[in-house]
Amino acid sequence: MSIKEKTIEKLESKIEDIENFISENGVGSKYLSKAERVQRDVNLGLAVTGFIGLAGLSAWAIMRSSD
Protein backbone atom coordinates (compact mmCIF):
# COMPACT_ATOMS: atom_id res chain seq x y z
CA MET A 1 0.00 0.00 0.00
CA SER A 2 1.46 3.33 -0.98
CA ILE A 3 1.83 6.37 1.21
CA LYS A 4 -0.85 8.16 -0.80
CA GLU A 5 -3.41 5.39 -0.17
CA LYS A 6 -2.55 5.26 3.54
CA THR A 7 -2.92 9.02 3.79
CA ILE A 8 -6.28 8.98 2.04
CA GLU A 9 -7.58 6.19 4.31
CA LYS A 10 -6.35 8.01 7.42
CA LEU A 11 -7.99 11.29 6.33
CA GLU A 12 -11.26 9.55 5.48
CA SER A 13 -11.36 7.86 8.89
CA LYS A 14 -10.64 11.17 10.65
CA ILE A 15 -13.39 12.93 8.67
CA GLU A 16 -15.82 10.14 9.52
CA ASP A 17 -14.92 10.45 13.22
CA ILE A 18 -15.54 14.19 13.09
CA GLU A 19 -18.87 13.72 11.30
CA ASN A 20 -19.97 11.16 13.91
CA PHE A 21 -18.98 13.51 16.72
CA ILE A 22 -20.93 16.38 15.17
CA SER A 23 -23.99 14.21 14.57
CA GLU A 24 -23.96 13.04 18.20
CA ASN A 25 -23.14 16.35 19.88
CA GLY A 26 -23.77 19.09 17.35
CA VAL A 27 -26.59 21.54 16.86
CA GLY A 28 -29.84 19.70 16.23
CA SER A 29 -28.49 16.31 17.32
CA LYS A 30 -31.40 15.78 19.70
CA TYR A 31 -33.88 16.61 16.96
CA LEU A 32 -32.10 14.28 14.55
CA SER A 33 -32.10 11.35 16.97
CA LYS A 34 -35.78 11.94 17.71
CA ALA A 35 -36.57 12.05 13.99
CA GLU A 36 -34.63 8.80 13.46
CA ARG A 37 -36.65 7.08 16.21
CA VAL A 38 -39.93 8.33 14.73
CA GLN A 39 -38.90 7.14 11.26
CA ARG A 40 -37.95 3.72 12.64
CA ASP A 41 -41.30 3.42 14.44
CA VAL A 42 -43.21 4.44 11.31
CA ASN A 43 -41.30 1.90 9.21
CA LEU A 44 -42.00 -0.87 11.74
CA GLY A 45 -45.67 0.09 11.84
CA LEU A 46 -45.94 -0.01 8.07
CA ALA A 47 -44.19 -3.38 7.91
CA VAL A 48 -46.49 -4.89 10.55
CA THR A 49 -49.58 -3.42 8.89
CA GLY A 50 -48.49 -4.79 5.52
CA PHE A 51 -47.84 -8.22 6.97
CA ILE A 52 -51.23 -8.32 8.72
CA GLY A 53 -52.96 -7.11 5.56
CA LEU A 54 -51.23 -9.72 3.44
CA ALA A 55 -52.09 -12.47 5.95
CA GLY A 56 -55.72 -11.32 6.02
CA LEU A 57 -55.92 -11.20 2.24
CA SER A 58 -54.43 -14.68 2.01
CA ALA A 59 -56.87 -16.04 4.60
CA TRP A 60 -59.77 -14.43 2.76
CA ALA A 61 -58.63 -15.91 -0.57
CA ILE A 62 -58.25 -19.39 0.96
CA MET A 63 -61.70 -19.23 2.56
CA ARG A 64 -63.26 -17.91 -0.63
CA SER A 65 -61.70 -20.64 -2.79
CA SER A 66 -62.79 -23.42 -0.43
CA ASP A 67 -66.48 -22.43 -0.75
N, CA, C and O atoms as a GROMACS GRO file, in nm:
protein
  268
    1MET      N    1   0.085  -0.116   0.000
    1MET     CA    2   0.000   0.000   0.000
    1MET      C    3   0.090   0.123   0.000
    1MET      O    4   0.184   0.132   0.079
    2SER      N    5   0.062   0.214  -0.085
    2SER     CA    6   0.146   0.333  -0.098
    2SER      C    7   0.114   0.435   0.010
    2SER      O    8   0.012   0.426   0.079
    3ILE      N    9   0.201   0.531   0.023
    3ILE     CA   10   0.183   0.637   0.121
    3ILE      C   11   0.058   0.718   0.089
    3ILE      O   12  -0.014   0.762   0.180
    4LYS      N   13   0.032   0.739  -0.039
    4LYS     CA   14  -0.085   0.816  -0.080
    4LYS      C   15  -0.213   0.745  -0.036
    4LYS      O   16  -0.303   0.809   0.017
    5GLU      N   17  -0.222   0.615  -0.056
    5GLU     CA   18  -0.341   0.539  -0.017
    5GLU      C   19  -0.358   0.539   0.134
    5GLU      O   20  -0.470   0.553   0.184
    6LYS      N   21  -0.248   0.523   0.208
    6LYS     CA   22  -0.255   0.526   0.354
    6LYS      C   23  -0.303   0.661   0.404
    6LYS      O   24  -0.384   0.670   0.496
    7THR      N   25  -0.253   0.766   0.341
    7THR     CA   26  -0.292   0.902   0.380
    7THR      C   27  -0.440   0.925   0.353
    7THR      O   28  -0.511   0.981   0.436
    8ILE      N   29  -0.486   0.881   0.239
    8ILE     CA   30  -0.628   0.898   0.204
    8ILE      C   31  -0.715   0.822   0.302
    8ILE      O   32  -0.816   0.876   0.349
    9GLU      N   33  -0.679   0.698   0.335
    9GLU     CA   34  -0.758   0.619   0.431
    9GLU      C   35  -0.760   0.685   0.568
    9GLU      O   36  -0.864   0.691   0.633
   10LYS      N   37  -0.645   0.736   0.612
   10LYS     CA   38  -0.635   0.801   0.742
   10LYS      C   39  -0.722   0.926   0.745
   10LYS      O   40  -0.793   0.950   0.843
   11LEU      N   41  -0.717   1.007   0.640
   11LEU     CA   42  -0.799   1.128   0.633
   11LEU      C   43  -0.948   1.096   0.631
   11LEU      O   44  -1.027   1.162   0.698
   12GLU      N   45  -0.986   0.993   0.554
   12GLU     CA   46  -1.126   0.955   0.548
   12GLU      C   47  -1.176   0.908   0.684
   12GLU      O   48  -1.289   0.939   0.723
   13SER      N   49  -1.093   0.832   0.757
   13SER     CA   50  -1.136   0.786   0.889
   13SER      C   51  -1.148   0.902   0.986
   13SER      O   52  -1.239   0.905   1.069
   14LYS      N   53  -1.057   0.999   0.978
   14LYS     CA   54  -1.064   1.117   1.065
   14LYS      C   55  -1.189   1.200   1.034
   14LYS      O   56  -1.257   1.247   1.126
   15ILE      N   57  -1.219   1.217   0.906
   15ILE     CA   58  -1.339   1.293   0.867
   15ILE      C   59  -1.464   1.222   0.916
   15ILE      O   60  -1.558   1.286   0.964
   16GLU      N   61  -1.467   1.090   0.905
   16GLU     CA   62  -1.582   1.014   0.952
   16GLU      C   63  -1.597   1.028   1.103
   16GLU      O   64  -1.709   1.042   1.153
   17ASP      N   65  -1.486   1.025   1.176
   17ASP     CA   66  -1.492   1.045   1.322
   17ASP      C   67  -1.548   1.183   1.356
   17ASP      O   68  -1.630   1.196   1.447
   18ILE      N   69  -1.504   1.284   1.284
   18ILE     CA   70  -1.554   1.419   1.309
   18ILE      C   71  -1.702   1.429   1.277
   18ILE      O   72  -1.778   1.491   1.352
   19GLU      N   73  -1.745   1.369   1.167
   19GLU     CA   74  -1.887   1.372   1.130
   19GLU      C   75  -1.971   1.301   1.235
   19GLU      O   76  -2.079   1.349   1.270
   20ASN      N   77  -1.923   1.188   1.286
   20ASN     CA   78  -1.996   1.116   1.391
   20ASN      C   79  -2.006   1.200   1.518
   20ASN      O   80  -2.111   1.203   1.582
   21PHE      N   81  -1.896   1.266   1.554
   21PHE     CA   82  -1.898   1.351   1.672
   21PHE      C   83  -1.999   1.464   1.657
   21PHE      O   84  -2.075   1.492   1.749
   22ILE      N   85  -2.000   1.528   1.541
   22ILE     CA   86  -2.093   1.638   1.517
   22ILE      C   87  -2.237   1.588   1.519
   22ILE      O   88  -2.325   1.654   1.575
   23SER      N   89  -2.262   1.472   1.460
   23SER     CA   90  -2.399   1.421   1.457
   23SER      C   91  -2.448   1.382   1.595
   23SER      O   92  -2.568   1.389   1.623
   24GLU      N   93  -2.356   1.341   1.684
   24GLU     CA   94  -2.396   1.304   1.820
   24GLU      C   95  -2.406   1.424   1.913
   24GLU      O   96  -2.490   1.426   2.003
   25ASN      N   97  -2.323   1.525   1.893
   25ASN     CA   98  -2.314   1.635   1.988
   25ASN      C   99  -2.341   1.772   1.928
   25ASN      O  100  -2.340   1.872   2.001
   26GLY      N  101  -2.364   1.780   1.800
   26GLY     CA  102  -2.377   1.909   1.735
   26GLY      C  103  -2.516   1.969   1.749
   26GLY      O  104  -2.604   1.913   1.814
   27VAL      N  105  -2.533   2.084   1.686
   27VAL     CA  106  -2.659   2.154   1.686
   27VAL      C  107  -2.764   2.068   1.616
   27VAL      O  108  -2.741   2.022   1.505
   28GLY      N  109  -2.876   2.048   1.681
   28GLY     CA  110  -2.984   1.970   1.623
   28GLY      C  111  -2.969   1.821   1.640
   28GLY      O  112  -3.047   1.745   1.582
   29SER      N  113  -2.871   1.775   1.717
   29SER     CA  114  -2.849   1.631   1.732
   29SER      C  115  -2.966   1.564   1.804
   29SER      O  116  -3.001   1.451   1.772
   30LYS      N  117  -3.024   1.635   1.900
   30LYS     CA  118  -3.140   1.578   1.970
   30LYS      C  119  -3.258   1.564   1.875
   30LYS      O  120  -3.329   1.463   1.877
   31TYR      N  121  -3.279   1.666   1.793
   31TYR     CA  122  -3.388   1.661   1.696
   31TYR      C  123  -3.366   1.549   1.596
   31TYR      O  124  -3.460   1.478   1.560
   32LEU      N  125  -3.242   1.532   1.552
   32LEU     CA  126  -3.210   1.428   1.455
   32LEU      C  127  -3.233   1.290   1.514
   32LEU      O  128  -3.289   1.203   1.447
   33SER      N  129  -3.190   1.267   1.636
   33SER     CA  130  -3.210   1.135   1.697
   33SER      C  131  -3.358   1.107   1.719
   33SER      O  132  -3.403   0.994   1.704
   34LYS      N  133  -3.434   1.211   1.754
   34LYS     CA  134  -3.578   1.194   1.771
   34LYS      C  135  -3.644   1.162   1.638
   34LYS      O  136  -3.733   1.077   1.631
   35ALA      N  137  -3.602   1.230   1.532
   35ALA     CA  138  -3.657   1.204   1.399
   35ALA      C  139  -3.622   1.063   1.352
   35ALA      O  140  -3.704   0.998   1.286
   36GLU      N  141  -3.502   1.017   1.384
   36GLU     CA  142  -3.463   0.880   1.346
   36GLU      C  143  -3.550   0.777   1.418
   36GLU      O  144  -3.590   0.678   1.358
   37ARG      N  145  -3.579   0.801   1.547
   37ARG     CA  146  -3.665   0.708   1.621
   37ARG      C  147  -3.806   0.707   1.563
   37ARG      O  148  -3.867   0.600   1.549
   38VAL      N  149  -3.858   0.824   1.530
   38VAL     CA  150  -3.993   0.833   1.473
   38VAL      C  151  -3.996   0.760   1.339
   38VAL      O  152  -4.090   0.686   1.311
   39GLN      N  153  -3.895   0.780   1.256
   39GLN     CA  154  -3.890   0.714   1.126
   39GLN      C  155  -3.884   0.563   1.142
   39GLN      O  156  -3.951   0.490   1.069
   40ARG      N  157  -3.804   0.515   1.238
   40ARG     CA  158  -3.795   0.372   1.264
   40ARG      C  159  -3.930   0.316   1.307
   40ARG      O  160  -3.971   0.209   1.261
   41ASP      N  161  -4.000   0.387   1.396
   41ASP     CA  162  -4.130   0.342   1.444
   41ASP      C  163  -4.232   0.340   1.331
   41ASP      O  164  -4.313   0.247   1.322
   42VAL      N  165  -4.229   0.440   1.245
   42VAL     CA  166  -4.321   0.444   1.131
   42VAL      C  167  -4.293   0.327   1.037
   42VAL      O  168  -4.385   0.261   0.989
   43ASN      N  169  -4.166   0.301   1.009
   43ASN     CA  170  -4.130   0.190   0.921
   43ASN      C  171  -4.175   0.056   0.980
   43ASN      O  172  -4.227  -0.028   0.907
   44LEU      N  173  -4.155   0.037   1.110
   44LEU     CA  174  -4.200  -0.087   1.174
   44LEU      C  175  -4.352  -0.100   1.168
   44LEU      O  176  -4.404  -0.208   1.142
   45GLY      N  177  -4.421   0.010   1.191
   45GLY     CA  178  -4.567   0.009   1.184
   45GLY      C  179  -4.617  -0.027   1.046
   45GLY      O  180  -4.712  -0.104   1.030
   46LEU      N  181  -4.554   0.030   0.945
   46LEU     CA  182  -4.594  -0.001   0.807
   46LEU      C  183  -4.566  -0.146   0.773
   46LEU      O  184  -4.646  -0.210   0.704
   47ALA      N  185  -4.454  -0.199   0.819
   47ALA     CA  186  -4.420  -0.338   0.791
   47ALA      C  187  -4.519  -0.433   0.858
   47ALA      O  188  -4.564  -0.529   0.797
   48VAL      N  189  -4.553  -0.405   0.984
   48VAL     CA  190  -4.649  -0.489   1.055
   48VAL      C  191  -4.786  -0.480   0.990
   48VAL      O  192  -4.854  -0.582   0.973
   49THR      N  193  -4.828  -0.360   0.955
   49THR     CA  194  -4.958  -0.342   0.889
   49THR      C  195  -4.962  -0.416   0.756
   49THR      O  196  -5.062  -0.479   0.723
   50GLY      N  197  -4.856  -0.408   0.680
   50GLY     CA  198  -4.849  -0.479   0.552
   50GLY      C  199  -4.854  -0.628   0.571
   50GLY      O  200  -4.921  -0.698   0.495
   51PHE      N  201  -4.783  -0.678   0.672
   51PHE     CA  202  -4.784  -0.822   0.697
   51PHE      C  203  -4.923  -0.870   0.739
   51PHE      O  204  -4.970  -0.973   0.692
   52ILE      N  205  -4.988  -0.795   0.828
   52ILE     CA  206  -5.123  -0.832   0.872
   52ILE      C  207  -5.221  -0.825   0.755
   52ILE      O  208  -5.307  -0.912   0.741
   53GLY      N  209  -5.208  -0.722   0.672
   53GLY     CA  210  -5.296  -0.711   0.556
   53GLY      C  211  -5.276  -0.825   0.458
   53GLY      O  212  -5.372  -0.880   0.406
   54LEU      N  213  -5.152  -0.861   0.434
   54LEU     CA  214  -5.123  -0.972   0.344
   54LEU      C  215  -5.174  -1.104   0.401
   54LEU      O  216  -5.228  -1.186   0.327
   55ALA      N  217  -5.158  -1.124   0.531
   55ALA     CA  218  -5.209  -1.246   0.595
   55ALA      C  219  -5.362  -1.252   0.587
   55ALA      O  220  -5.420  -1.357   0.560
   56GLY      N  221  -5.426  -1.137   0.610
   56GLY     CA  222  -5.572  -1.132   0.602
   56GLY      C  223  -5.621  -1.157   0.460
   56GLY      O  224  -5.720  -1.228   0.440
   57LEU      N  225  -5.554  -1.099   0.364
   57LEU     CA  226  -5.592  -1.120   0.224
   57LEU      C  227  -5.573  -1.266   0.184
   57LEU      O  228  -5.656  -1.322   0.111
   58SER      N  229  -5.468  -1.327   0.230
   58SER     CA  230  -5.443  -1.468   0.201
   58SER      C  231  -5.550  -1.555   0.265
   58SER      O  232  -5.602  -1.647   0.202
   59ALA      N  233  -5.583  -1.527   0.391
   59ALA     CA  234  -5.687  -1.604   0.460
   59ALA      C  235  -5.821  -1.589   0.389
   59ALA      O  236  -5.894  -1.686   0.371
   60TRP      N  237  -5.852  -1.466   0.348
   60TRP     CA  238  -5.977  -1.443   0.276
   60TRP      C  239  -5.979  -1.520   0.145
   60TRP      O  240  -6.081  -1.580   0.111
   61ALA      N  241  -5.870  -1.520   0.071
   61ALA     CA  242  -5.863  -1.591  -0.057
   61ALA      C  243  -5.876  -1.742  -0.037
   61ALA      O  244  -5.940  -1.810  -0.117
   62ILE      N  245  -5.815  -1.795   0.067
   62ILE     CA  246  -5.825  -1.939   0.096
   62ILE      C  247  -5.967  -1.975   0.133
   62ILE      O  248  -6.020  -2.076   0.085
   63MET      N  249  -6.031  -1.895   0.216
   63MET     CA  250  -6.170  -1.923   0.256
   63MET      C  251  -6.265  -1.909   0.137
   63MET      O  252  -6.359  -1.986   0.124
   64ARG      N  253  -6.240  -1.813   0.053
   64ARG     CA  254  -6.326  -1.791  -0.063
   64ARG      C  255  -6.312  -1.906  -0.163
   64ARG      O  256  -6.411  -1.948  -0.223
   65SER      N  257  -6.190  -1.957  -0.182
   65SER     CA  258  -6.170  -2.064  -0.279
   65SER      C  259  -6.220  -2.199  -0.228
   65SER      O  260  -6.251  -2.287  -0.308
   66SER      N  261  -6.230  -2.215  -0.097
   66SER     CA  262  -6.279  -2.342  -0.043
   66SER      C  263  -6.431  -2.353  -0.048
   66SER      O  264  -6.485  -2.463  -0.036
   67ASP      N  265  -6.500  -2.240  -0.067
   67ASP     CA  266  -6.648  -2.244  -0.075
   67ASP      C  267  -6.696  -2.288  -0.207
   67ASP      O  268  -6.816  -2.295  -0.230
   0.00000   0.00000   0.00000
